[in-house]
Amino acid sequence: MFCAPASPTGVAIDLEGNVYVASDKPGGYSILKFSTDGSNSIFAHPSLKGPPSLFFDRSGPLDP
């Protein structure tokens, strides 16, 4: 199954090349992960309060 962000607002790429996309659709906020092997998944669920942007901090974790 392919995940597609409804209203993409932010993109980040980790050191392994995985792509994370924030979706800022009211009622459906999420962060989707697109892996280098072609798989995709919901990285963070709709209980988020509108992640407008994404970034990785110096220690490596993704910070919405």
PDBQT receptor file of N, H, CA, C and O in Angstrom, charges set to zero:
ATOM      1  N   MET A   1       0.844  -1.180   0.000  1.00  0.00    +0.000 N 
ATOM      2  CA  MET A   1       0.000   0.000   0.000  1.00  0.00    +0.000 C 
ATOM      3  C   MET A   1       0.885   1.237   0.000  1.00  0.00    +0.000 C 
ATOM      4  O   MET A   1       1.893   1.281   0.704  1.00  0.00    +0.000 OA
ATOM      5  N   PHE A   2       0.516   2.232  -0.779  1.00  0.00    +0.000 N 
ATOM      6  H   PHE A   2      -0.303   2.196  -1.351  1.00  0.00    +0.000 HD
ATOM      7  CA  PHE A   2       1.294   3.460  -0.879  1.00  0.00    +0.000 C 
ATOM      8  C   PHE A   2       0.627   4.560  -0.059  1.00  0.00    +0.000 C 
ATOM      9  O   PHE A   2      -0.565   4.828  -0.210  1.00  0.00    +0.000 OA
ATOM     10  N   CYS A   3       1.409   5.188   0.804  1.00  0.00    +0.000 N 
ATOM     11  H   CYS A   3       2.377   4.970   0.927  1.00  0.00    +0.000 HD
ATOM     12  CA  CYS A   3       0.935   6.330   1.586  1.00  0.00    +0.000 C 
ATOM     13  C   CYS A   3       1.198   7.602   0.793  1.00  0.00    +0.000 C 
ATOM     14  O   CYS A   3       2.250   7.735   0.168  1.00  0.00    +0.000 OA
ATOM     15  N   ALA A   4       0.275   8.516   0.812  1.00  0.00    +0.000 N 
ATOM     16  H   ALA A   4      -0.579   8.408   1.320  1.00  0.00    +0.000 HD
ATOM     17  CA  ALA A   4       0.468   9.801   0.143  1.00  0.00    +0.000 C 
ATOM     18  C   ALA A   4       0.027  10.912   1.089  1.00  0.00    +0.000 C 
ATOM     19  O   ALA A   4      -1.089  10.874   1.608  1.00  0.00    +0.000 OA
ATOM     20  N   PRO A   5       0.893  11.903   1.320  1.00  0.00    +0.000 N 
ATOM     21  CA  PRO A   5       0.520  13.007   2.212  1.00  0.00    +0.000 C 
ATOM     22  C   PRO A   5      -0.579  13.855   1.579  1.00  0.00    +0.000 C 
ATOM     23  O   PRO A   5      -0.514  14.196   0.398  1.00  0.00    +0.000 OA
ATOM     24  N   ALA A   6      -1.596  14.192   2.387  1.00  0.00    +0.000 N 
ATOM     25  H   ALA A   6      -1.649  13.915   3.347  1.00  0.00    +0.000 HD
ATOM     26  CA  ALA A   6      -2.715  14.987   1.890  1.00  0.00    +0.000 C 
ATOM     27  C   ALA A   6      -2.329  16.445   1.673  1.00  0.00    +0.000 C 
ATOM     28  O   ALA A   6      -2.669  17.030   0.644  1.00  0.00    +0.000 OA
ATOM     29  N   SER A   7      -1.634  17.025   2.616  1.00  0.00    +0.000 N 
ATOM     30  H   SER A   7      -1.358  16.550   3.451  1.00  0.00    +0.000 HD
ATOM     31  CA  SER A   7      -1.212  18.429   2.536  1.00  0.00    +0.000 C 
ATOM     32  C   SER A   7       0.224  18.524   3.040  1.00  0.00    +0.000 C 
ATOM     33  O   SER A   7       0.452  18.951   4.172  1.00  0.00    +0.000 OA
ATOM     34  N   PRO A   8       1.203  18.128   2.209  1.00  0.00    +0.000 N 
ATOM     35  CA  PRO A   8       2.595  18.096   2.683  1.00  0.00    +0.000 C 
ATOM     36  C   PRO A   8       3.096  19.487   3.061  1.00  0.00    +0.000 C 
ATOM     37  O   PRO A   8       2.892  20.458   2.333  1.00  0.00    +0.000 OA
ATOM     38  N   THR A   9       3.762  19.559   4.228  1.00  0.00    +0.000 N 
ATOM     39  H   THR A   9       3.928  18.770   4.820  1.00  0.00    +0.000 HD
ATOM     40  CA  THR A   9       4.272  20.841   4.709  1.00  0.00    +0.000 C 
ATOM     41  C   THR A   9       5.752  20.808   5.069  1.00  0.00    +0.000 C 
ATOM     42  O   THR A   9       6.366  21.859   5.248  1.00  0.00    +0.000 OA
ATOM     43  N   GLY A  10       6.325  19.627   5.175  1.00  0.00    +0.000 N 
ATOM     44  H   GLY A  10       5.825  18.773   5.030  1.00  0.00    +0.000 HD
ATOM     45  CA  GLY A  10       7.730  19.528   5.538  1.00  0.00    +0.000 C 
ATOM     46  C   GLY A  10       8.320  18.219   5.072  1.00  0.00    +0.000 C 
ATOM     47  O   GLY A  10       7.634  17.198   5.025  1.00  0.00    +0.000 OA
ATOM     48  N   VAL A  11       9.602  18.249   4.724  1.00  0.00    +0.000 N 
ATOM     49  H   VAL A  11      10.160  19.078   4.762  1.00  0.00    +0.000 HD
ATOM     50  CA  VAL A  11      10.317  17.058   4.263  1.00  0.00    +0.000 C 
ATOM     51  C   VAL A  11      11.672  17.016   4.952  1.00  0.00    +0.000 C 
ATOM     52  O   VAL A  11      12.332  18.043   5.112  1.00  0.00    +0.000 OA
ATOM     53  N   ALA A  12      12.081  15.814   5.361  1.00  0.00    +0.000 N 
ATOM     54  H   ALA A  12      11.545  14.980   5.232  1.00  0.00    +0.000 HD
ATOM     55  CA  ALA A  12      13.412  15.617   5.936  1.00  0.00    +0.000 C 
ATOM     56  C   ALA A  12      13.939  14.279   5.435  1.00  0.00    +0.000 C 
ATOM     57  O   ALA A  12      13.169  13.347   5.204  1.00  0.00    +0.000 OA
ATOM     58  N   ILE A  13      15.251  14.191   5.271  1.00  0.00    +0.000 N 
ATOM     59  H   ILE A  13      15.876  14.948   5.458  1.00  0.00    +0.000 HD
ATOM     60  CA  ILE A  13      15.905  12.964   4.818  1.00  0.00    +0.000 C 
ATOM     61  C   ILE A  13      16.955  12.589   5.848  1.00  0.00    +0.000 C 
ATOM     62  O   ILE A  13      17.796  13.412   6.210  1.00  0.00    +0.000 OA
ATOM     63  N   ASP A  14      16.908  11.329   6.328  1.00  0.00    +0.000 N 
ATOM     64  H   ASP A  14      16.225  10.661   6.034  1.00  0.00    +0.000 HD
ATOM     65  CA  ASP A  14      17.880  10.899   7.333  1.00  0.00    +0.000 C 
ATOM     66  C   ASP A  14      19.183  10.423   6.668  1.00  0.00    +0.000 C 
ATOM     67  O   ASP A  14      19.284  10.393   5.441  1.00  0.00    +0.000 OA
ATOM     68  N   LEU A  15      20.158  10.059   7.475  1.00  0.00    +0.000 N 
ATOM     69  H   LEU A  15      20.076  10.084   8.471  1.00  0.00    +0.000 HD
ATOM     70  CA  LEU A  15      21.468   9.658   6.961  1.00  0.00    +0.000 C 
ATOM     71  C   LEU A  15      21.414   8.382   6.130  1.00  0.00    +0.000 C 
ATOM     72  O   LEU A  15      22.309   8.140   5.320  1.00  0.00    +0.000 OA
ATOM     73  N   GLU A  16      20.379   7.560   6.316  1.00  0.00    +0.000 N 
ATOM     74  H   GLU A  16      19.652   7.757   6.974  1.00  0.00    +0.000 HD
ATOM     75  CA  GLU A  16      20.231   6.332   5.530  1.00  0.00    +0.000 C 
ATOM     76  C   GLU A  16      19.486   6.574   4.219  1.00  0.00    +0.000 C 
ATOM     77  O   GLU A  16      19.363   5.659   3.405  1.00  0.00    +0.000 OA
ATOM     78  N   GLY A  17      18.989   7.788   4.002  1.00  0.00    +0.000 N 
ATOM     79  H   GLY A  17      19.089   8.531   4.664  1.00  0.00    +0.000 HD
ATOM     80  CA  GLY A  17      18.279   8.119   2.772  1.00  0.00    +0.000 C 
ATOM     81  C   GLY A  17      16.771   7.961   2.852  1.00  0.00    +0.000 C 
ATOM     82  O   GLY A  17      16.083   8.131   1.845  1.00  0.00    +0.000 OA
ATOM     83  N   ASN A  18      16.236   7.637   4.033  1.00  0.00    +0.000 N 
ATOM     84  H   ASN A  18      16.794   7.499   4.851  1.00  0.00    +0.000 HD
ATOM     85  CA  ASN A  18      14.789   7.559   4.215  1.00  0.00    +0.000 C 
ATOM     86  C   ASN A  18      14.205   8.969   4.183  1.00  0.00    +0.000 C 
ATOM     87  O   ASN A  18      14.814   9.910   4.692  1.00  0.00    +0.000 OA
ATOM     88  N   VAL A  19      13.038   9.109   3.590  1.00  0.00    +0.000 N 
ATOM     89  H   VAL A  19      12.544   8.345   3.176  1.00  0.00    +0.000 HD
ATOM     90  CA  VAL A  19      12.395  10.413   3.447  1.00  0.00    +0.000 C 
ATOM     91  C   VAL A  19      11.176  10.464   4.369  1.00  0.00    +0.000 C 
ATOM     92  O   VAL A  19      10.377   9.528   4.406  1.00  0.00    +0.000 OA
ATOM     93  N   TYR A  20      11.040  11.558   5.106  1.00  0.00    +0.000 N 
ATOM     94  H   TYR A  20      11.689  12.319   5.076  1.00  0.00    +0.000 HD
ATOM     95  CA  TYR A  20       9.922  11.786   6.018  1.00  0.00    +0.000 C 
ATOM     96  C   TYR A  20       9.151  13.004   5.514  1.00  0.00    +0.000 C 
ATOM     97  O   TYR A  20       9.744  14.037   5.202  1.00  0.00    +0.000 OA
ATOM     98  N   VAL A  21       7.823  12.874   5.437  1.00  0.00    +0.000 N 
ATOM     99  H   VAL A  21       7.342  12.035   5.690  1.00  0.00    +0.000 HD
ATOM    100  CA  VAL A  21       6.983  13.964   4.945  1.00  0.00    +0.000 C 
ATOM    101  C   VAL A  21       5.895  14.256   5.975  1.00  0.00    +0.000 C 
ATOM    102  O   VAL A  21       5.147  13.362   6.370  1.00  0.00    +0.000 OA
ATOM    103  N   ALA A  22       5.814  15.513   6.404  1.00  0.00    +0.000 N 
ATOM    104  H   ALA A  22       6.422  16.239   6.083  1.00  0.00    +0.000 HD
ATOM    105  CA  ALA A  22       4.763  15.940   7.334  1.00  0.00    +0.000 C 
ATOM    106  C   ALA A  22       3.528  16.326   6.534  1.00  0.00    +0.000 C 
ATOM    107  O   ALA A  22       3.627  16.985   5.499  1.00  0.00    +0.000 OA
ATOM    108  N   SER A  23       2.365  15.912   7.021  1.00  0.00    +0.000 N 
ATOM    109  H   SER A  23       2.285  15.377   7.862  1.00  0.00    +0.000 HD
ATOM    110  CA  SER A  23       1.096  16.273   6.414  1.00  0.00    +0.000 C 
ATOM    111  C   SER A  23       0.338  17.153   7.400  1.00  0.00    +0.000 C 
ATOM    112  O   SER A  23       0.139  16.771   8.553  1.00  0.00    +0.000 OA
ATOM    113  N   ASP A  24      -0.077  18.311   6.956  1.00  0.00    +0.000 N 
ATOM    114  H   ASP A  24       0.085  18.622   6.020  1.00  0.00    +0.000 HD
ATOM    115  CA  ASP A  24      -0.711  19.299   7.824  1.00  0.00    +0.000 C 
ATOM    116  C   ASP A  24      -2.199  19.434   7.514  1.00  0.00    +0.000 C 
ATOM    117  O   ASP A  24      -2.737  20.541   7.493  1.00  0.00    +0.000 OA
ATOM    118  N   LYS A  25      -2.859  18.303   7.275  1.00  0.00    +0.000 N 
ATOM    119  H   LYS A  25      -2.422  17.404   7.293  1.00  0.00    +0.000 HD
ATOM    120  CA  LYS A  25      -4.287  18.323   6.989  1.00  0.00    +0.000 C 
ATOM    121  C   LYS A  25      -5.049  18.244   8.312  1.00  0.00    +0.000 C 
ATOM    122  O   LYS A  25      -4.882  17.272   9.047  1.00  0.00    +0.000 OA
ATOM    123  N   PRO A  26      -5.882  19.237   8.637  1.00  0.00    +0.000 N 
ATOM    124  CA  PRO A  26      -6.648  19.191   9.887  1.00  0.00    +0.000 C 
ATOM    125  C   PRO A  26      -7.436  17.880  10.000  1.00  0.00    +0.000 C 
ATOM    126  O   PRO A  26      -8.124  17.467   9.067  1.00  0.00    +0.000 OA
ATOM    127  N   GLY A  27      -7.318  17.250  11.151  1.00  0.00    +0.000 N 
ATOM    128  H   GLY A  27      -6.760  17.586  11.909  1.00  0.00    +0.000 HD
ATOM    129  CA  GLY A  27      -7.982  15.983  11.376  1.00  0.00    +0.000 C 
ATOM    130  C   GLY A  27      -7.204  14.785  10.862  1.00  0.00    +0.000 C 
ATOM    131  O   GLY A  27      -7.618  13.645  11.076  1.00  0.00    +0.000 OA
ATOM    132  N   GLY A  28      -6.097  15.016  10.196  1.00  0.00    +0.000 N 
ATOM    133  H   GLY A  28      -5.761  15.941  10.022  1.00  0.00    +0.000 HD
ATOM    134  CA  GLY A  28      -5.301  13.919   9.649  1.00  0.00    +0.000 C 
ATOM    135  C   GLY A  28      -3.820  14.213   9.679  1.00  0.00    +0.000 C 
ATOM    136  O   GLY A  28      -3.089  13.781   8.789  1.00  0.00    +0.000 OA
ATOM    137  N   TYR A  29      -3.355  14.949  10.694  1.00  0.00    +0.000 N 
ATOM    138  H   TYR A  29      -3.950  15.300  11.417  1.00  0.00    +0.000 HD
ATOM    139  CA  TYR A  29      -1.940  15.268  10.817  1.00  0.00    +0.000 C 
ATOM    140  C   TYR A  29      -1.136  13.972  10.945  1.00  0.00    +0.000 C 
ATOM    141  O   TYR A  29      -1.536  13.062  11.672  1.00  0.00    +0.000 OA
ATOM    142  N   SER A  30      -0.021  13.888  10.248  1.00  0.00    +0.000 N 
ATOM    143  H   SER A  30       0.304  14.626   9.657  1.00  0.00    +0.000 HD
ATOM    144  CA  SER A  30       0.809  12.691  10.334  1.00  0.00    +0.000 C 
ATOM    145  C   SER A  30       2.200  12.974   9.778  1.00  0.00    +0.000 C 
ATOM    146  O   SER A  30       2.438  13.998   9.137  1.00  0.00    +0.000 OA
ATOM    147  N   ILE A  31       3.101  12.050  10.038  1.00  0.00    +0.000 N 
ATOM    148  H   ILE A  31       2.908  11.218  10.559  1.00  0.00    +0.000 HD
ATOM    149  CA  ILE A  31       4.414  12.050   9.406  1.00  0.00    +0.000 C 
ATOM    150  C   ILE A  31       4.563  10.697   8.728  1.00  0.00    +0.000 C 
ATOM    151  O   ILE A  31       4.479   9.655   9.379  1.00  0.00    +0.000 OA
ATOM    152  N   LEU A  32       4.782  10.716   7.432  1.00  0.00    +0.000 N 
ATOM    153  H   LEU A  32       4.850  11.562   6.904  1.00  0.00    +0.000 HD
ATOM    154  CA  LEU A  32       4.948   9.498   6.663  1.00  0.00    +0.000 C 
ATOM    155  C   LEU A  32       6.433   9.233   6.425  1.00  0.00    +0.000 C 
ATOM    156  O   LEU A  32       7.214  10.167   6.242  1.00  0.00    +0.000 OA
ATOM    157  N   LYS A  33       6.817   7.952   6.428  1.00  0.00    +0.000 N 
ATOM    158  H   LYS A  33       6.182   7.194   6.576  1.00  0.00    +0.000 HD
ATOM    159  CA  LYS A  33       8.202   7.562   6.182  1.00  0.00    +0.000 C 
ATOM    160  C   LYS A  33       8.259   6.749   4.902  1.00  0.00    +0.000 C 
ATOM    161  O   LYS A  33       7.537   5.765   4.746  1.00  0.00    +0.000 OA
ATOM    162  N   PHE A  34       9.132   7.172   3.976  1.00  0.00    +0.000 N 
ATOM    163  H   PHE A  34       9.719   7.972   4.103  1.00  0.00    +0.000 HD
ATOM    164  CA  PHE A  34       9.375   6.464   2.731  1.00  0.00    +0.000 C 
ATOM    165  C   PHE A  34      10.798   5.916   2.795  1.00  0.00    +0.000 C 
ATOM    166  O   PHE A  34      11.767   6.672   2.732  1.00  0.00    +0.000 OA
ATOM    167  N   SER A  35      10.914   4.595   2.920  1.00  0.00    +0.000 N 
ATOM    168  H   SER A  35      10.127   3.980   2.970  1.00  0.00    +0.000 HD
ATOM    169  CA  SER A  35      12.211   3.941   3.104  1.00  0.00    +0.000 C 
ATOM    170  C   SER A  35      12.932   3.724   1.777  1.00  0.00    +0.000 C 
ATOM    171  O   SER A  35      12.319   3.723   0.709  1.00  0.00    +0.000 OA
ATOM    172  N   THR A  36      14.224   3.544   1.870  1.00  0.00    +0.000 N 
ATOM    173  H   THR A  36      14.722   3.546   2.737  1.00  0.00    +0.000 HD
ATOM    174  CA  THR A  36      15.042   3.341   0.669  1.00  0.00    +0.000 C 
ATOM    175  C   THR A  36      14.731   2.023  -0.033  1.00  0.00    +0.000 C 
ATOM    176  O   THR A  36      15.055   1.865  -1.210  1.00  0.00    +0.000 OA
ATOM    177  N   ASP A  37      14.112   1.075   0.665  1.00  0.00    +0.000 N 
ATOM    178  H   ASP A  37      13.850   1.203   1.621  1.00  0.00    +0.000 HD
ATOM    179  CA  ASP A  37      13.758  -0.205   0.037  1.00  0.00    +0.000 C 
ATOM    180  C   ASP A  37      12.428  -0.137  -0.716  1.00  0.00    +0.000 C 
ATOM    181  O   ASP A  37      11.962  -1.141  -1.254  1.00  0.00    +0.000 OA
ATOM    182  N   GLY A  38      11.817   1.059  -0.749  1.00  0.00    +0.000 N 
ATOM    183  H   GLY A  38      12.196   1.874  -0.312  1.00  0.00    +0.000 HD
ATOM    184  CA  GLY A  38      10.563   1.253  -1.465  1.00  0.00    +0.000 C 
ATOM    185  C   GLY A  38       9.322   1.126  -0.606  1.00  0.00    +0.000 C 
ATOM    186  O   GLY A  38       8.217   1.407  -1.071  1.00  0.00    +0.000 OA
ATOM    187  N   SER A  39       9.485   0.708   0.635  1.00  0.00    +0.000 N 
ATOM    188  H   SER A  39      10.382   0.480   1.012  1.00  0.00    +0.000 HD
ATOM    189  CA  SER A  39       8.327   0.600   1.524  1.00  0.00    +0.000 C 
ATOM    190  C   SER A  39       7.987   1.968   2.115  1.00  0.00    +0.000 C 
ATOM    191  O   SER A  39       8.808   2.885   2.100  1.00  0.00    +0.000 OA
ATOM    192  N   ASN A  40       6.777   2.088   2.630  1.00  0.00    +0.000 N 
ATOM    193  H   ASN A  40       6.110   1.343   2.643  1.00  0.00    +0.000 HD
ATOM    194  CA  ASN A  40       6.356   3.332   3.276  1.00  0.00    +0.000 C 
ATOM    195  C   ASN A  40       5.459   2.995   4.450  1.00  0.00    +0.000 C 
ATOM    196  O   ASN A  40       4.839   1.932   4.497  1.00  0.00    +0.000 OA
ATOM    197  N   SER A  41       5.399   3.921   5.397  1.00  0.00    +0.000 N 
ATOM    198  H   SER A  41       5.902   4.785   5.358  1.00  0.00    +0.000 HD
ATOM    199  CA  SER A  41       4.612   3.692   6.598  1.00  0.00    +0.000 C 
ATOM    200  C   SER A  41       4.281   5.020   7.261  1.00  0.00    +0.000 C 
ATOM    201  O   SER A  41       4.837   6.064   6.919  1.00  0.00    +0.000 OA
ATOM    202  N   ILE A  42       3.360   4.955   8.217  1.00  0.00    +0.000 N 
ATOM    203  H   ILE A  42       2.908   4.107   8.495  1.00  0.00    +0.000 HD
ATOM    204  CA  ILE A  42       3.060   6.132   9.022  1.00  0.00    +0.000 C 
ATOM    205  C   ILE A  42       4.052   6.139  10.171  1.00  0.00    +0.000 C 
ATOM    206  O   ILE A  42       4.047   5.241  11.012  1.00  0.00    +0.000 OA
ATOM    207  N   PHE A  43       4.908   7.161  10.205  1.00  0.00    +0.000 N 
ATOM    208  H   PHE A  43       4.912   7.892   9.521  1.00  0.00    +0.000 HD
ATOM    209  CA  PHE A  43       5.945   7.276  11.229  1.00  0.00    +0.000 C 
ATOM    210  C   PHE A  43       5.366   7.820  12.534  1.00  0.00    +0.000 C 
ATOM    211  O   PHE A  43       5.752   7.384  13.619  1.00  0.00    +0.000 OA
ATOM    212  N   ALA A  44       4.449   8.765  12.428  1.00  0.00    +0.000 N 
ATOM    213  H   ALA A  44       4.135   9.119  11.547  1.00  0.00    +0.000 HD
ATOM    214  CA  ALA A  44       3.763   9.345  13.586  1.00  0.00    +0.000 C 
ATOM    215  C   ALA A  44       2.293   9.504  13.203  1.00  0.00    +0.000 C 
ATOM    216  O   ALA A  44       1.978   9.869  12.070  1.00  0.00    +0.000 OA
ATOM    217  N   HIS A  45       1.412   9.234  14.133  1.00  0.00    +0.000 N 
ATOM    218  H   HIS A  45       1.668   8.937  15.053  1.00  0.00    +0.000 HD
ATOM    219  CA  HIS A  45      -0.013   9.164  13.829  1.00  0.00    +0.000 C 
ATOM    220  C   HIS A  45      -0.752  10.486  13.996  1.00  0.00    +0.000 C 
ATOM    221  O   HIS A  45      -0.180  11.477  14.450  1.00  0.00    +0.000 OA
ATOM    222  N   PRO A  46      -2.037  10.489  13.621  1.00  0.00    +0.000 N 
ATOM    223  CA  PRO A  46      -2.846  11.709  13.617  1.00  0.00    +0.000 C 
ATOM    224  C   PRO A  46      -3.059  12.404  14.963  1.00  0.00    +0.000 C 
ATOM    225  O   PRO A  46      -3.707  13.450  14.995  1.00  0.00    +0.000 OA
ATOM    226  N   SER A  47      -2.550  11.880  16.058  1.00  0.00    +0.000 N 
ATOM    227  H   SER A  47      -2.023  11.031  16.032  1.00  0.00    +0.000 HD
ATOM    228  CA  SER A  47      -2.706  12.600  17.324  1.00  0.00    +0.000 C 
ATOM    229  C   SER A  47      -1.766  13.804  17.397  1.00  0.00    +0.000 C 
ATOM    230  O   SER A  47      -1.812  14.574  18.356  1.00  0.00    +0.000 OA
ATOM    231  N   LEU A  48      -0.916  13.963  16.383  1.00  0.00    +0.000 N 
ATOM    232  H   LEU A  48      -0.878  13.337  15.604  1.00  0.00    +0.000 HD
ATOM    233  CA  LEU A  48      -0.043  15.138  16.320  1.00  0.00    +0.000 C 
ATOM    234  C   LEU A  48      -0.890  16.389  16.174  1.00  0.00    +0.000 C 
ATOM    235  O   LEU A  48      -2.022  16.336  15.694  1.00  0.00    +0.000 OA
ATOM    236  N   LYS A  49      -0.333  17.502  16.588  1.00  0.00    +0.000 N 
ATOM    237  H   LYS A  49       0.587  17.545  16.977  1.00  0.00    +0.000 HD
ATOM    238  CA  LYS A  49      -1.037  18.780  16.485  1.00  0.00    +0.000 C 
ATOM    239  C   LYS A  49      -0.435  19.613  15.366  1.00  0.00    +0.000 C 
ATOM    240  O   LYS A  49       0.108  20.690  15.614  1.00  0.00    +0.000 OA
ATOM    241  N   GLY A  50      -0.526  19.129  14.153  1.00  0.00    +0.000 N 
ATOM    242  H   GLY A  50      -0.966  18.254  13.951  1.00  0.00    +0.000 HD
ATOM    243  CA  GLY A  50      -0.101  19.872  12.981  1.00  0.00    +0.000 C 
ATOM    244  C   GLY A  50       1.391  20.079  12.850  1.00  0.00    +0.000 C 
ATOM    245  O   GLY A  50       1.861  21.189  13.099  1.00  0.00    +0.000 OA
ATOM    246  N   PRO A  51       2.176  19.055  12.466  1.00  0.00    +0.000 N 
ATOM    247  CA  PRO A  51       3.621  19.241  12.300  1.00  0.00    +0.000 C 
ATOM    248  C   PRO A  51       3.924  20.075  11.049  1.00  0.00    +0.000 C 
ATOM    249  O   PRO A  51       3.813  19.559   9.937  1.00  0.00    +0.000 OA
ATOM    250  N   PRO A  52       4.299  21.338  11.202  1.00  0.00    +0.000 N 
ATOM    251  CA  PRO A  52       4.533  22.182  10.036  1.00  0.00    +0.000 C 
ATOM    252  C   PRO A  52       5.880  21.942   9.362  1.00  0.00    +0.000 C 
ATOM    253  O   PRO A  52       6.030  22.229   8.174  1.00  0.00    +0.000 OA
ATOM    254  N   SER A  53       6.856  21.425  10.094  1.00  0.00    +0.000 N 
ATOM    255  H   SER A  53       6.734  21.192  11.059  1.00  0.00    +0.000 HD
ATOM    256  CA  SER A  53       8.177  21.202   9.513  1.00  0.00    +0.000 C 
ATOM    257  C   SER A  53       8.869  20.068  10.257  1.00  0.00    +0.000 C 
ATOM    258  O   SER A  53       8.438  19.673  11.340  1.00  0.00    +0.000 OA
ATOM    259  N   LEU A  54       9.937  19.550   9.676  1.00  0.00    +0.000 N 
ATOM    260  H   LEU A  54      10.288  19.871   8.796  1.00  0.00    +0.000 HD
ATOM    261  CA  LEU A  54      10.682  18.440  10.253  1.00  0.00    +0.000 C 
ATOM    262  C   LEU A  54      12.168  18.745  10.205  1.00  0.00    +0.000 C 
ATOM    263  O   LEU A  54      12.634  19.440   9.302  1.00  0.00    +0.000 OA
ATOM    264  N   PHE A  55      12.925  18.220  11.188  1.00  0.00    +0.000 N 
ATOM    265  H   PHE A  55      12.547  17.655  11.922  1.00  0.00    +0.000 HD
ATOM    266  CA  PHE A  55      14.371  18.327  11.129  1.00  0.00    +0.000 C 
ATOM    267  C   PHE A  55      14.994  17.262  12.011  1.00  0.00    +0.000 C 
ATOM    268  O   PHE A  55      14.352  16.749  12.928  1.00  0.00    +0.000 OA
ATOM    269  N   PHE A  56      16.240  16.932  11.731  1.00  0.00    +0.000 N 
ATOM    270  H   PHE A  56      16.760  17.348  10.985  1.00  0.00    +0.000 HD
ATOM    271  CA  PHE A  56      17.000  16.003  12.555  1.00  0.00    +0.000 C 
ATOM    272  C   PHE A  56      17.931  16.809  13.437  1.00  0.00    +0.000 C 
ATOM    273  O   PHE A  56      18.585  17.741  12.969  1.00  0.00    +0.000 OA
ATOM    274  N   ASP A  57      17.996  16.451  14.731  1.00  0.00    +0.000 N 
ATOM    275  H   ASP A  57      17.465  15.694  15.111  1.00  0.00    +0.000 HD
ATOM    276  CA  ASP A  57      18.917  17.174  15.605  1.00  0.00    +0.000 C 
ATOM    277  C   ASP A  57      20.307  16.525  15.537  1.00  0.00    +0.000 C 
ATOM    278  O   ASP A  57      20.488  15.529  14.837  1.00  0.00    +0.000 OA
ATOM    279  N   ARG A  58      21.256  17.065  16.236  1.00  0.00    +0.000 N 
ATOM    280  H   ARG A  58      21.109  17.875  16.805  1.00  0.00    +0.000 HD
ATOM    281  CA  ARG A  58      22.648  16.588  16.160  1.00  0.00    +0.000 C 
ATOM    282  C   ARG A  58      22.827  15.146  16.605  1.00  0.00    +0.000 C 
ATOM    283  O   ARG A  58      23.737  14.460  16.140  1.00  0.00    +0.000 OA
ATOM    284  N   SER A  59      21.958  14.676  17.511  1.00  0.00    +0.000 N 
ATOM    285  H   SER A  59      21.219  15.233  17.889  1.00  0.00    +0.000 HD
ATOM    286  CA  SER A  59      22.087  13.305  17.989  1.00  0.00    +0.000 C 
ATOM    287  C   SER A  59      21.385  12.304  17.071  1.00  0.00    +0.000 C 
ATOM    288  O   SER A  59      21.523  11.096  17.266  1.00  0.00    +0.000 OA
ATOM    289  N   GLY A  60      20.636  12.780  16.076  1.00  0.00    +0.000 N 
ATOM    290  H   GLY A  60      20.524  13.761  15.917  1.00  0.00    +0.000 HD
ATOM    291  CA  GLY A  60      20.054  11.897  15.093  1.00  0.00    +0.000 C 
ATOM    292  C   GLY A  60      18.546  11.764  15.061  1.00  0.00    +0.000 C 
ATOM    293  O   GLY A  60      18.002  11.550  13.977  1.00  0.00    +0.000 OA
ATOM    294  N   PRO A  61      17.816  11.879  16.190  1.00  0.00    +0.000 N 
ATOM    295  CA  PRO A  61      16.364  11.669  16.136  1.00  0.00    +0.000 C 
ATOM    296  C   PRO A  61      15.637  12.734  15.328  1.00  0.00    +0.000 C 
ATOM    297  O   PRO A  61      16.073  13.881  15.230  1.00  0.00    +0.000 OA
ATOM    298  N   LEU A  62      14.525  12.319  14.758  1.00  0.00    +0.000 N 
ATOM    299  H   LEU A  62      14.171  11.388  14.838  1.00  0.00    +0.000 HD
ATOM    300  CA  LEU A  62      13.672  13.237  14.017  1.00  0.00    +0.000 C 
ATOM    301  C   LEU A  62      12.868  14.063  15.000  1.00  0.00    +0.000 C 
ATOM    302  O   LEU A  62      12.253  13.515  15.915  1.00  0.00    +0.000 OA
ATOM    303  N   ASP A  63      12.865  15.374  14.821  1.00  0.00    +0.000 N 
ATOM    304  H   ASP A  63      13.364  15.819  14.078  1.00  0.00    +0.000 HD
ATOM    305  CA  ASP A  63      12.104  16.281  15.676  1.00  0.00    +0.000 C 
ATOM    306  C   ASP A  63      11.039  16.974  14.847  1.00  0.00    +0.000 C 
ATOM    307  O   ASP A  63      11.363  17.755  13.952  1.00  0.00    +0.000 OA
ATOM    308  N   PRO A  64       9.732  16.692  15.139  1.00  0.00    +0.000 N 
ATOM    309  CA  PRO A  64       8.678  17.435  14.418  1.00  0.00    +0.000 C 
ATOM    310  C   PRO A  64       8.461  18.789  15.082  1.00  0.00    +0.000 C 
ATOM    311  O   PRO A  64       7.620  19.568  14.634  1.00  0.00    +0.000 OA
TER     312      PRO A  64
